[in-house]
Amino acid sequence: MGLRSAKSADRLSIRQPRLLFSRLIVCSTLLLGFSIVLKSRHRLSSFFPHLLTPTHSYSQITNMSYQQERYIAELAVQRATLLTQKVFNEKAKGTVSKDDKSPVTIGDFGAQALIIQAIRKNFPNDEIVAEEEASSLREDKALSAEIWRFAKDIKLEDSESDELLGGPLPSEDAMLDIIAQGNSTGGAKGRIWALDPIDGTKGFLRGGQYAVCLGLMEDGDVKVGAIGCPNLPVNDADTMSASIGVDQNSGAGNGVLFSAIKGAGSISRSLTAGALAESKSISMRPVPDISQAIFCEGVEAAHSAQGDNAAVAQRLGITSPSVRLDSQAKYCSIARGAGDIYLRLPVKKDYQEKIWDHAAGDLLVREAGGQVTDIYGQRLDFSKGRTLAANKGVVAAPKALQDQVIDAVKVVLKL
């Protein structure tokens, strides 16, 4: 027994240092691995902060693939507004006539060239549905030269941001070629950008509200939207008044860039001449009493049945006069809580809305807590080509009020 005990003690005394040494190796390995994970996390967070920030919702994480698209869209729209503001402020507006008789400005063509260049630089395989076409410019050398004079030197003050968009336009001929690339027929398949280089061209010409609008659709569904409104006030608390549609300028206190990603909410930031400014979330305001709602409509009677709009407002008990302003600035205004209801009731039975007039604004309002439908209460369908062929009119309001507004529309229009 004594001999066995001694041998067991010897074996135990040999095992203990080995066991201790093994434990030390395991602990060291774990510490080293933990250190590597921390370093990797730090590096990853600098490139992909949305992956490692626990405050982000599942919907934001699932839509992280559109962060780059929104970033490029915002920068492209911001750069284009530098040109539109330059033309706006200098009052040097050359116009030509289009099939639908609406004016086309130097800013329209120049902004389209700048934005398409940015899309082609970053997403070369995507299609683009844009409002303007270059055939008239190729025939009008004087107008082409004037557009080139304004567009050639446009750049963001932040060189890194500008390079990301492709830098300055290379030449006048290249500018015309780029403008012509917005000729996609649209449809239900693939990635398609809808571009309105100056939405509200008549407002632009008269010195009112206008917007530079860009939306990305994938398989007919709007995923990203960006809208630059140089003449809207930066302050979200400024409610809309009758004067907002006329005699505006892009001076101090004005100029807002709005954007949205499907499932990730809507944001706004001040327009700048360089890198993007800090953003903030926006949302539609609660309206406990619909009779106190602010409703807006287009300035042009040819674009919206203003008499029917007034009848709908009266049926809802709204006594305040409508606020009239051009462009998708209406979508932006209600999305941020400066207004509540946007009505665009059809003037002609056969008129079809253009997708570039609504894609970005539709997403912005829906992501801000609102609803956008046609006069029958059906969602806008962007999969039918260059127009909203499956829809008639547009009604946008807070979700809680949408059914009431649609019911009033149906009564007034005898649907």
C-alpha positions as CSV (number, residue, x, y, z in Angstrom):
1,M,0.0,0.0,0.0
2,G,2.8,2.4,0.9
3,L,4.6,1.8,-2.4
4,R,1.4,2.3,-4.4
5,S,0.6,5.6,-2.6
6,A,4.1,6.8,-3.3
7,K,3.9,6.0,-7.0
8,S,0.4,7.7,-7.3
9,A,1.8,10.7,-5.6
10,D,4.7,10.9,-8.0
11,R,2.3,10.6,-11.0
12,L,0.1,13.3,-9.6
13,S,3.1,15.6,-9.0
14,I,4.1,15.2,-12.6
15,R,0.5,15.8,-14.0
16,Q,-0.1,18.9,-12.1
17,P,2.5,21.1,-13.8
18,R,1.5,19.7,-17.2
19,L,-2.2,20.4,-16.4
20,L,-1.3,23.9,-15.3
21,F,0.8,24.5,-18.4
22,S,-2.1,23.3,-20.6
23,R,-4.5,25.6,-18.9
24,L,-2.1,28.5,-19.4
25,I,-1.9,27.7,-23.1
26,V,-5.7,27.6,-23.5
27,C,-6.1,30.9,-21.6
28,S,-3.5,32.6,-23.7
29,T,-5.1,31.3,-26.9
30,L,-8.5,32.6,-25.8
31,L,-7.1,36.0,-24.9
32,L,-5.2,36.2,-28.2
33,G,-8.4,35.3,-30.1
34,F,-10.5,37.8,-28.1
35,S,-7.9,40.5,-28.9
36,I,-8.1,39.7,-32.6
37,V,-11.9,39.8,-32.6
38,L,-11.8,43.2,-31.0
39,K,-9.3,44.6,-33.5
40,S,-11.3,43.1,-36.4
41,R,-14.5,44.6,-35.0
42,H,-12.9,48.0,-34.8
43,R,-11.7,47.7,-38.4
44,L,-15.0,46.4,-39.7
45,S,-16.9,49.1,-37.9
46,S,-15.0,51.8,-39.7
47,F,-16.1,50.4,-43.1
48,F,-19.5,48.8,-42.2
49,P,-20.8,50.5,-39.0
50,H,-24.4,49.4,-39.8
51,L,-23.3,45.7,-39.4
52,L,-22.0,46.1,-35.8
53,T,-24.2,48.8,-34.3
54,P,-26.8,47.1,-32.1
55,T,-29.2,50.0,-32.3
56,H,-30.1,49.3,-35.9
57,S,-33.3,47.5,-36.6
58,Y,-33.6,44.3,-38.6
59,S,-35.1,46.2,-41.5
60,Q,-32.2,48.6,-41.6
61,I,-29.7,45.8,-41.7
62,T,-31.6,44.0,-44.5
63,N,-31.5,47.2,-46.5
64,M,-27.9,48.0,-46.0
65,S,-27.1,47.1,-49.6
66,Y,-28.9,50.3,-50.7
67,Q,-26.8,52.6,-48.5
68,Q,-24.3,53.1,-51.3
69,E,-27.1,53.8,-53.8
70,R,-28.6,56.4,-51.5
71,Y,-25.2,58.0,-50.9
72,I,-24.5,58.4,-54.6
73,A,-28.0,59.6,-55.2
74,E,-27.7,62.2,-52.5
75,L,-24.3,63.5,-53.8
76,A,-25.5,63.5,-57.4
77,V,-28.6,65.4,-56.6
78,Q,-26.7,67.8,-54.4
79,R,-24.1,68.5,-57.2
80,A,-26.9,69.0,-59.7
81,T,-28.6,71.6,-57.5
82,L,-25.4,73.7,-57.8
83,L,-26.1,74.1,-61.5
84,T,-29.8,74.7,-61.1
85,Q,-29.2,77.3,-58.4
86,K,-26.6,79.0,-60.7
87,V,-29.1,79.2,-63.5
88,F,-32.0,80.2,-61.2
89,N,-30.0,83.0,-59.6
90,E,-28.6,84.4,-62.9
91,K,-32.0,84.3,-64.6
92,A,-30.3,82.9,-67.7
93,K,-33.0,80.5,-68.7
94,G,-33.1,79.3,-72.3
95,T,-36.2,77.3,-73.2
96,V,-37.3,75.0,-75.9
97,S,-40.7,73.4,-76.6
98,K,-41.4,69.7,-75.8
99,D,-44.3,67.5,-76.9
100,D,-46.2,68.2,-73.7
101,K,-45.5,72.0,-74.1
102,S,-43.8,72.3,-70.7
103,P,-40.6,74.4,-70.6
104,V,-37.2,72.9,-70.6
105,T,-34.4,75.0,-69.1
106,I,-30.6,75.0,-69.3
107,G,-30.8,73.6,-65.8
108,D,-32.9,70.7,-66.9
109,F,-30.5,69.4,-69.4
110,G,-27.3,70.3,-67.4
111,A,-28.7,68.6,-64.3
112,Q,-29.6,65.5,-66.2
113,A,-26.1,65.2,-67.6
114,L,-24.5,65.5,-64.2
115,I,-26.7,62.9,-62.5
116,I,-26.6,60.4,-65.3
117,Q,-22.8,60.7,-65.3
118,A,-22.8,59.8,-61.6
119,I,-25.0,56.8,-62.1
120,R,-22.9,55.5,-65.0
121,K,-19.7,55.9,-62.9
122,N,-21.0,53.9,-60.0
123,F,-23.7,51.6,-61.4
124,P,-22.9,51.1,-65.1
125,N,-25.3,48.3,-65.7
126,D,-28.4,50.1,-64.4
127,E,-31.0,51.5,-66.7
128,I,-32.2,55.2,-66.5
129,V,-35.6,56.6,-67.3
130,A,-35.1,60.4,-67.5
131,E,-37.4,63.2,-68.6
132,E,-35.2,65.0,-71.2
133,E,-33.8,63.8,-74.5
134,A,-30.9,65.4,-76.5
135,S,-32.2,65.4,-80.1
136,S,-33.3,69.1,-79.9
137,L,-29.9,70.1,-78.4
138,R,-27.9,68.5,-81.2
139,E,-29.9,70.7,-83.7
140,D,-29.7,73.8,-81.5
141,K,-26.0,74.5,-81.3
142,A,-26.4,77.8,-79.5
143,L,-28.5,76.3,-76.7
144,S,-26.1,73.3,-76.4
145,A,-23.2,75.7,-76.0
146,E,-25.0,77.7,-73.4
147,I,-25.8,74.6,-71.4
148,W,-22.2,73.5,-71.6
149,R,-21.1,76.9,-70.4
150,F,-23.1,76.4,-67.2
151,A,-22.4,72.7,-66.7
152,K,-18.6,72.4,-67.5
153,D,-17.3,73.8,-64.3
154,I,-19.9,72.4,-61.9
155,K,-18.3,70.4,-59.1
156,L,-18.6,69.7,-55.4
157,E,-16.1,71.6,-53.2
158,D,-15.2,68.3,-51.5
159,S,-12.9,66.7,-54.1
160,E,-13.3,63.2,-52.8
161,S,-17.1,63.4,-53.2
162,D,-16.8,65.0,-56.6
163,E,-14.4,62.3,-57.9
164,L,-16.9,59.6,-56.7
165,L,-19.4,61.1,-59.1
166,G,-16.9,61.1,-62.0
167,G,-15.5,64.6,-61.8
168,P,-16.3,67.3,-64.3
169,L,-18.1,66.5,-67.5
170,P,-15.4,65.8,-70.1
171,S,-16.7,67.8,-73.1
172,E,-19.8,69.2,-74.8
173,D,-20.2,66.2,-77.1
174,A,-19.9,63.9,-74.1
175,M,-22.5,65.9,-72.3
176,L,-25.0,65.3,-75.1
177,D,-24.2,61.6,-75.2
178,I,-24.8,61.4,-71.5
179,I,-28.1,63.2,-71.6
180,A,-29.3,60.7,-74.3
181,Q,-28.6,57.7,-72.0
182,G,-31.8,58.4,-70.0
183,N,-33.9,56.6,-72.6
184,S,-34.9,53.4,-70.8
185,T,-38.5,52.2,-71.4
186,G,-38.7,51.2,-67.7
187,G,-40.6,48.1,-66.7
188,A,-41.0,45.4,-64.1
189,K,-37.5,43.8,-64.2
190,G,-34.1,44.9,-63.1
191,R,-32.7,48.1,-61.6
192,I,-34.0,51.3,-63.1
193,W,-33.4,54.9,-62.0
194,A,-36.2,57.4,-62.5
195,L,-34.8,60.9,-63.0
196,D,-36.5,64.3,-63.2
197,P,-33.6,66.8,-63.4
198,I,-35.9,69.8,-62.6
199,D,-39.4,68.8,-61.4
200,G,-41.6,71.9,-61.6
201,T,-39.9,73.6,-64.5
202,K,-42.7,76.3,-64.6
203,G,-42.1,76.9,-60.9
204,F,-38.4,77.1,-61.6
205,L,-39.0,79.7,-64.3
206,R,-41.4,81.8,-62.3
207,G,-39.1,81.8,-59.2
208,G,-41.1,79.3,-57.1
209,Q,-40.5,75.8,-55.8
210,Y,-38.8,73.1,-57.9
211,A,-36.9,69.9,-57.1
212,V,-34.2,67.7,-58.4
213,C,-35.5,64.1,-58.1
214,L,-34.0,60.7,-58.4
215,G,-35.4,57.3,-57.5
216,L,-34.1,53.7,-57.8
217,M,-36.6,51.0,-58.7
218,E,-35.8,47.3,-58.5
219,D,-38.2,44.9,-60.2
220,G,-40.8,47.7,-60.2
221,D,-40.5,48.5,-56.5
222,V,-39.0,51.8,-55.4
223,K,-36.0,51.1,-53.1
224,V,-34.2,54.5,-52.9
225,G,-35.3,58.1,-53.3
226,A,-33.4,61.4,-53.2
227,I,-34.9,64.9,-53.7
228,G,-33.1,68.2,-53.6
229,C,-35.3,71.3,-52.9
230,P,-33.1,74.4,-53.1
231,N,-35.9,76.8,-52.2
232,L,-37.6,75.0,-49.3
233,P,-36.8,76.3,-45.8
234,V,-34.3,74.1,-43.8
235,N,-36.3,74.4,-40.6
236,D,-38.9,71.6,-40.4
237,A,-41.0,73.7,-38.1
238,D,-41.8,76.2,-40.8
239,T,-45.3,75.3,-41.9
240,M,-46.4,75.9,-45.5
241,S,-48.0,79.2,-46.4
242,A,-49.4,80.6,-49.6
243,S,-46.1,82.5,-50.3
244,I,-44.0,79.3,-50.4
245,G,-44.9,78.7,-54.1
246,V,-43.6,82.1,-55.4
247,D,-40.7,84.5,-55.0
248,Q,-38.4,82.1,-53.4
249,N,-34.6,81.9,-53.4
250,S,-31.8,79.5,-52.5
251,G,-30.2,81.9,-50.0
252,A,-29.6,81.5,-46.3
253,G,-32.1,79.4,-44.5
254,N,-33.2,77.5,-47.6
255,G,-32.1,74.4,-49.4
256,V,-33.0,70.8,-48.2
257,L,-31.9,67.4,-49.4
258,F,-34.4,64.6,-48.6
259,S,-33.8,60.9,-49.0
260,A,-35.2,57.5,-48.1
261,I,-34.5,53.8,-48.3
262,K,-37.3,51.3,-48.3
263,G,-37.7,49.9,-44.7
264,A,-35.1,52.3,-43.2
265,G,-37.1,55.6,-42.9
266,S,-36.8,59.1,-44.3
267,I,-34.2,61.7,-43.6
268,S,-33.3,65.3,-44.5
269,R,-30.2,67.4,-44.4
270,S,-29.2,70.9,-45.5
271,L,-28.0,71.2,-49.1
272,T,-24.3,72.1,-49.2
273,A,-21.7,72.8,-51.9
274,G,-19.4,70.0,-50.7
275,A,-19.7,66.8,-48.7
276,L,-23.1,65.8,-47.3
277,A,-24.3,67.6,-44.2
278,E,-25.5,65.8,-41.1
279,S,-28.8,64.2,-41.5
280,K,-31.9,63.9,-39.2
281,S,-35.0,61.6,-39.3
282,I,-38.2,63.1,-40.5
283,S,-41.8,62.0,-40.1
284,M,-45.4,63.1,-40.9
285,R,-47.0,64.9,-38.0
286,P,-50.1,63.5,-36.1
287,V,-53.4,65.1,-37.1
288,P,-56.0,64.4,-34.4
289,D,-58.6,66.5,-36.2
290,I,-58.7,66.2,-40.0
291,S,-60.4,69.6,-40.3
292,Q,-57.2,71.2,-39.1
293,A,-55.1,69.5,-41.8
294,I,-53.0,71.5,-44.2
295,F,-53.5,70.3,-47.8
296,C,-51.4,71.2,-50.8
297,E,-51.8,71.0,-54.5
298,G,-50.0,72.0,-57.7
299,V,-49.9,75.5,-59.0
300,E,-50.9,74.6,-62.5
301,A,-54.6,73.9,-63.1
302,A,-53.6,71.7,-66.1
303,H,-51.9,69.3,-63.7
304,S,-54.5,68.9,-61.0
305,A,-58.3,69.5,-60.9
306,Q,-58.2,72.3,-58.4
307,G,-62.0,72.6,-58.2
308,D,-62.3,68.9,-57.2
309,N,-59.5,69.3,-54.7
310,A,-61.4,72.1,-53.0
311,A,-64.5,70.0,-52.9
312,V,-62.6,67.2,-51.2
313,A,-61.2,69.6,-48.7
314,Q,-64.7,71.0,-48.0
315,R,-66.1,67.5,-47.5
316,L,-63.3,66.8,-45.0
317,G,-64.2,70.0,-43.1
318,I,-60.9,71.7,-44.0
319,T,-61.5,75.5,-44.1
320,S,-58.0,76.7,-44.6
321,P,-57.1,77.5,-48.3
322,S,-54.8,75.1,-50.1
323,V,-51.1,75.7,-50.3
324,R,-50.0,75.7,-54.0
325,L,-46.5,74.8,-54.9
326,D,-44.8,73.1,-57.8
327,S,-42.9,69.8,-58.0
328,Q,-42.2,67.0,-55.5
329,A,-41.6,69.6,-52.9
330,K,-45.2,68.8,-52.0
331,Y,-44.2,65.2,-51.1
332,C,-41.2,66.5,-49.1
333,S,-43.3,69.1,-47.3
334,I,-45.9,66.6,-46.0
335,A,-43.2,64.0,-45.2
336,R,-41.5,66.4,-42.8
337,G,-44.8,67.5,-41.2
338,A,-45.0,71.0,-42.8
339,G,-48.3,69.9,-44.4
340,D,-50.5,66.9,-44.2
341,I,-52.4,66.0,-47.4
342,Y,-51.4,66.2,-51.1
343,L,-54.0,65.9,-53.8
344,R,-53.4,65.5,-57.5
345,L,-56.7,64.6,-58.9
346,P,-56.9,63.8,-62.6
347,V,-57.8,66.6,-65.1
348,K,-58.1,64.3,-68.2
349,K,-59.4,60.7,-68.3
350,D,-56.6,59.6,-70.6
351,Y,-53.7,61.4,-68.8
352,Q,-51.0,59.1,-67.4
353,E,-48.6,60.4,-64.7
354,K,-44.9,60.0,-65.4
355,I,-42.9,57.8,-63.0
356,W,-40.1,60.4,-62.6
357,D,-42.7,62.8,-61.2
358,H,-43.5,60.5,-58.3
359,A,-41.0,57.7,-57.6
360,A,-38.8,59.4,-55.1
361,G,-41.6,61.3,-53.4
362,D,-43.8,58.2,-53.1
363,L,-41.1,56.4,-51.1
364,L,-40.2,59.5,-49.0
365,V,-43.8,59.9,-47.7
366,R,-44.4,56.2,-47.1
367,E,-41.1,55.9,-45.1
368,A,-42.1,59.0,-43.1
369,G,-45.3,57.3,-41.9
370,G,-47.7,58.2,-44.7
371,Q,-49.6,56.5,-47.5
372,V,-49.6,57.3,-51.2
373,T,-52.3,55.8,-53.5
374,D,-54.3,56.7,-56.6
375,I,-57.9,58.0,-56.4
376,Y,-59.1,54.4,-55.9
377,G,-56.9,53.7,-53.0
378,Q,-54.5,51.5,-54.9
379,R,-50.7,51.8,-54.5
380,L,-48.8,53.5,-57.3
381,D,-47.4,50.9,-59.7
382,F,-44.0,51.8,-61.1
383,S,-43.6,48.6,-63.1
384,K,-45.6,49.6,-66.2
385,G,-43.0,51.5,-68.1
386,R,-42.4,55.3,-68.2
387,T,-45.8,56.1,-66.9
388,L,-48.2,55.1,-64.0
389,A,-50.4,53.4,-66.6
390,A,-52.3,51.4,-63.9
391,N,-53.2,54.4,-61.8
392,K,-55.3,57.6,-61.9
393,G,-54.4,60.6,-59.8
394,V,-52.4,60.7,-56.6
395,V,-53.5,61.0,-53.0
396,A,-51.0,61.3,-50.2
397,A,-51.8,61.6,-46.5
398,P,-50.9,60.2,-43.0
399,K,-51.8,56.5,-42.8
400,A,-54.5,57.3,-40.1
401,L,-56.2,59.7,-42.5
402,Q,-55.8,58.0,-45.8
403,D,-59.1,56.1,-45.8
404,Q,-61.1,59.3,-44.9
405,V,-59.4,61.2,-47.7
406,I,-60.0,58.5,-50.3
407,D,-63.7,58.2,-49.2
408,A,-64.1,61.9,-49.8
409,V,-62.3,61.7,-53.2
410,K,-64.6,58.9,-54.3
411,V,-67.7,60.9,-53.4
412,V,-66.5,64.1,-55.1
413,L,-65.4,62.2,-58.3
414,K,-68.5,59.9,-58.2
415,L,-66.4,56.8,-58.3
